[in-house]
Amino acid sequence: MTERESLPDGAIPRAPGGFLLSDLNQTVEAEEGDDVTLQGRLDPPVDLSDYTFDVARLDLGIYGDVYSYRRGKDHLDDQMDRYRDRTTLNHEDLIRGIVALKISSVTLSDSGSYKVYVPDLTVSFIVNITVVPKGQVSETKRNDPTTTRPPATSPEGENEKAARAPIVLIVVLILVAVICVIIFLVKGGINREHRLTCPQTIAAAEGDDVIIRCGLDPPVDLSDYTLDVARLDLGDDDGDVHCY
């Protein structure tokens, strides 16, 4: 009789091995506002989907519940208030024997020792997290895959960006230089007495919406006419913007 066959109903077999040696005692340095992932991989892999495991703050004693997983679901009844809505487990990784719990937007008070424990396998790993004020994380830790953050910018870079802000404004030349509105007369009704009026230039920032608005004077119903909008600076082949 195998070990699995001799187990009581509902019992989960224990697997040999444990978490990788490199995962047993980790150190992570992160800046305020970063996301930090507590991650450990079982060797050999074991599907952890039906197992129970807990994540706790060792430095906070019995009141240090960070996250719990029970019967295939998040179990957050005893979770500390400070971690509410800030923990996300990658359930797909459990199938491959990987525990990956993300803690979002860490603060200085999140610094401490975190233990991930799988009681049925009697295996665990510890992650020591140090959260520092923005701009003080070391270059070595900045590239750590267990932390994610927006690209860092220096004060000099921010000043340069502010100085370039007026340059970001894009002058969109509507007539002559950039966009030409050509009305093909497919029926009578428009002649030299009609005048096409359009704004000469439009100033816009990157990401803005721009409306090219022109009018005939005197007005003419253009519903049944053909209308092309083209970029003159891109030539005949690549300059089509819109056709009606």
C-alpha positions in Angstrom: 0.0 0.0 0.0 1.4 3.4 -0.9 1.6 6.3 1.4 -1.3 8.1 -0.4 -3.5 5.0 -0.1 -2.8 4.7 3.6 -3.8 8.2 4.4 -7.1 9.0 6.1 -9.9 10.4 4.0 -9.4 14.1 3.3 -5.7 14.1 4.4 -3.1 15.7 2.1 0.1 13.7 1.4 3.3 15.3 2.5 5.9 15.8 -0.1 9.7 15.4 0.2 11.9 18.4 -0.1 10.9 22.0 0.7 11.4 25.5 -0.6 14.6 26.3 -2.5 17.5 27.2 -0.3 17.8 30.6 -1.9 14.2 31.3 -0.9 14.5 30.3 2.8 15.8 33.6 4.1 15.3 36.5 1.8 16.0 40.2 2.2 14.1 42.8 0.2 14.6 46.6 0.2 11.8 48.7 -1.2 10.8 52.3 -1.5 7.5 53.7 -0.1 4.8 53.1 -2.6 6.4 50.0 -4.2 4.7 46.7 -4.6 6.6 43.8 -2.9 6.1 40.1 -3.7 6.8 37.4 -1.1 7.8 34.4 -3.3 9.0 30.9 -2.6 9.3 27.8 -4.9 9.0 24.2 -3.7 11.6 21.8 -4.9 10.4 19.4 -6.2 7.2 21.2 -7.2 4.0 20.4 -5.4 0.5 21.6 -6.4 -0.4 23.8 -3.5 -4.0 24.6 -4.7 -5.6 22.4 -2.0 -3.1 23.1 0.8 -3.4 25.6 3.7 -0.7 28.2 4.3 -0.3 31.3 6.3 1.7 34.5 6.0 2.6 36.2 9.3 4.7 39.1 10.6 7.1 37.5 13.0 8.0 40.9 14.6 4.4 41.4 15.6 3.8 38.2 17.4 0.4 36.6 17.6 -1.2 39.6 16.1 0.8 39.5 12.9 -1.6 37.8 10.5 -0.9 39.1 7.0 -2.7 36.5 4.8 -4.2 33.1 5.0 -5.2 30.5 2.3 -7.8 27.8 3.0 -9.4 25.2 0.8 -8.5 26.9 -2.4 -9.6 30.4 -1.3 -8.3 33.5 0.4 -9.1 33.4 4.1 -8.9 37.0 5.4 -11.1 36.9 8.5 -8.1 37.3 10.8 -6.1 39.6 8.5 -4.6 42.8 10.1 -6.5 45.9 9.1 -3.3 47.5 7.7 -3.2 44.8 5.0 -6.8 44.9 4.0 -7.2 45.2 0.2 -3.4 45.2 -0.2 -2.6 41.5 -0.6 -2.9 39.6 -3.8 -2.1 35.9 -4.3 -1.2 34.5 -7.7 -3.4 31.5 -7.7 -2.1 30.1 -11.0 1.4 29.8 -9.5 0.2 27.5 -6.8 -0.2 24.7 -9.3 3.5 24.9 -10.0 4.4 24.9 -6.3 5.1 28.6 -6.1 3.8 30.9 -3.4 3.7 34.5 -4.7 1.9 37.0 -2.5 2.0 40.7 -3.6 1.8 43.4 -1.0 0.7 46.7 -2.7 2.0 50.2 -1.9 4.2 49.4 1.0 4.8 51.9 3.8 7.5 52.4 6.3 5.4 50.4 8.8 5.5 47.4 6.6 9.2 46.8 7.4 9.6 43.5 9.2 10.1 39.8 8.9 7.4 37.8 7.0 7.1 34.0 7.4 5.2 31.9 4.8 4.3 28.6 6.4 2.7 25.5 4.8 1.8 23.4 7.9 0.8 20.2 6.0 4.3 20.0 4.5 6.0 21.6 7.5 7.9 23.9 5.2 8.4 27.6 5.3 10.4 30.6 4.1 11.1 34.1 5.5 11.3 37.4 3.8 12.8 40.4 5.6 11.4 43.6 4.2 13.0 47.0 4.7 10.9 49.9 3.4 12.8 53.2 3.0 11.7 56.7 2.0 11.5 57.4 -1.7 14.8 57.9 -3.5 16.8 56.1 -0.9 16.7 52.5 -2.2 20.1 51.1 -3.2 20.9 50.4 -6.9 21.3 46.7 -6.1 17.8 46.5 -4.6 16.3 48.8 -7.3 16.7 46.0 -9.8 15.2 43.3 -7.5 12.4 41.5 -9.3 10.4 41.1 -6.1 9.8 44.9 -6.1 8.0 46.9 -8.7 7.8 50.7 -9.1 7.5 53.4 -11.6 10.7 54.5 -13.4 12.8 56.6 -11.0 13.4 60.2 -11.9 15.9 62.5 -10.4 15.1 66.1 -9.3 17.2 67.3 -12.2 15.1 65.3 -14.6 11.9 66.7 -13.2 13.2 70.2 -13.6 14.3 69.5 -17.1 10.9 68.1 -17.9 9.2 71.2 -16.5 11.4 73.4 -18.5 10.5 71.5 -21.7 6.7 71.6 -20.9 6.1 74.6 -23.2 8.0 72.8 -26.0 5.7 69.8 -25.7 2.9 72.0 -27.1 2.5 70.9 -30.7 1.5 73.5 -33.2 -0.8 71.8 -35.6 -0.8 73.7 -38.9 -4.3 73.1 -40.3 -4.0 75.0 -43.7 -1.1 75.0 -46.1 1.6 73.5 -43.9 0.0 70.3 -42.5 -3.5 69.5 -43.4 -5.5 70.4 -46.5 -9.2 70.0 -46.8 -10.1 69.4 -50.4 -13.8 69.4 -51.4 -14.5 67.6 -54.6 -17.7 69.0 -56.1 -19.7 66.1 -57.2 -22.7 68.2 -58.0 -23.4 71.9 -58.5 -24.1 74.4 -55.8 -20.5 75.5 -54.8 -18.7 78.1 -56.9 -16.2 80.8 -56.5 -18.6 82.9 -54.5 -18.3 80.4 -51.6 -15.4 80.8 -49.3 -13.8 78.0 -47.2 -12.8 79.3 -43.8 -10.6 77.3 -41.4 -8.4 78.2 -38.4 -4.9 78.7 -39.4 -3.2 77.0 -36.4 -4.1 74.9 -33.4 -2.0 74.5 -30.3 -2.3 71.2 -28.6 -0.4 69.1 -26.1 0.6 65.5 -26.6 -2.4 63.3 -25.9 -5.0 66.0 -26.6 -7.9 65.6 -29.1 -7.8 68.0 -32.0 -10.9 69.0 -34.1 -10.3 70.3 -37.6 -13.3 72.6 -38.2 -13.9 74.4 -41.4 -17.0 76.2 -42.8 -18.3 77.5 -46.1 -19.5 81.0 -46.5 -22.3 81.2 -47.5 -23.3 77.8 -45.9 -23.9 74.8 -48.1 -25.3 71.4 -47.1 -22.3 69.1 -47.6 -24.1 65.8 -46.7 -23.9 64.5 -50.3 -20.5 65.8 -51.2 -17.1 64.1 -51.2 -14.5 65.3 -48.7 -10.9 64.4 -48.2 -8.5 65.4 -45.4 -4.8 65.0 -46.2 -1.4 65.7 -44.7 0.4 67.9 -47.2 3.8 67.3 -45.6 3.6 63.6 -46.1 3.1 63.7 -49.8 0.4 62.1 -52.0 1.0 58.4 -51.0 1.1 58.6 -47.2 -0.9 61.8 -46.4 -4.5 60.5 -46.3 -6.1 61.3 -43.0 -9.8 60.9 -43.6 -12.2 60.5 -46.5 -15.9 61.1 -46.7 
